[in-house]
């Protein structure tokens, strides 16, 4: 299960069933917070990508294993951050949808597609 899948599914279920309605101003404010968080994820993703290329551990076998272990953890972190960013953008989209702000969804959909493609 990807990070945030349960929360995203519950949110979209409430939106699609009409159980959740949000006024446009509140939806924009919440979506804006999600967008800011997604941008933070971009910075963390850049840092994690750099960590996959770490060096300087030395030539002995245990050092090589340690280096490989850290690089693997960084790679795993990238996967989690991509899932987190995708869930974040989906939550923003759900809030905008609940407020029936269709025009603002278009830019969000483009951002979500870009995030998934990274």
N, C-alpha and C positions, 0 to 999 in steps of 0.2 A: 504494500500500500504506500502510495506516495505521501509525502509530507502535506498535511492539510486536507487530504481528500475527504475525510469525514465531515469536517466543518464546511467545506465548499459544497458538498452534496446536500447537507442539511439546509444551507443558505439558499441554494438554487431551488430545492424542493419547496421551501416556504415562498420564494418569489414566484415560481411557476404556478403554485396552487392559489395564489392571491392572498395567502395568509400574512404576507409581509408587504406593507406599503410604507414608504418613507417620503417625507417632503423633500423637494428638490434641493433646497439649501443644505439640509443635513446630509443628503446623499453625496453632494459635491464635496462637503467637508470631509466625510469619511473616505470617499474615493481618493481625495487629495492625499490623505495620510497614507493610504495604501500605495499610491504612486511614489511618494517620498521613500517609503520602505523598500519598494522595488528598486529604486535608484541606489539605495544603500546596498542592496544585494549585488548590484553591478560592481561596486567597489570591492566587496568581499570576494566576488568571483574573480576579479583581476588578481587580488592577492593570492587566492587559492591556486590559480593557474601558475603563478610564479613559484609557489611552493612545490609544484610537481617537478621542478627542475633544480632542486637543491643540490649542492655539492660541498666538498670540503670535509668529508667524513673519514678520509684516509683509505688505504688500500687493503687493509686486512678484511677477512671475510665477515666478521661480526659488524664491522663498520659499514660494509656494503649492504648487509641485511638491514641494518638500522636505517640507512639512507633510503633503501627501497620501501621500507615500512612507512616512513614519513611521506614519501611521494605517493604511496597508495592511499594513505589517509587524506592527503590533499585532493586526490582524484575523487575519493568518496565524498568529500566535502563539496566539491563542485556539483556532483549529482544532487545532493541535498539542497544546495542553494538554488539550483535551477528549479527544483520542485517547489521550493518555498516561494520563489519569485512568481512562478506560474500560478500557484494558489493565491498569492497576494493580488495579482492582477485579476484573477477570476472573482475574488471577493469584491474588488472595486467595481467590476462590471455588474455583479449582482446588485450592489447598492444602487447603481445608476439605473438599472433595469427596474428595480422595485419602485423607484421614483418616476418611472416612465420618462426618462430623459434620453430619448433615442439618439439624438444628434451627437451626444457626448460619447456614446458607445462606440462609434466608428473609430475614433482615435484610440480607444482602449483596445479594441479588437486588433488593430495594427500593432500595438505595443505587445499584446499577448502573443501574437503570432511570431513577432521578432524574438521574444523571450524564449519561446519553446525551441526556436531554431538555433539558439546559441549553443 
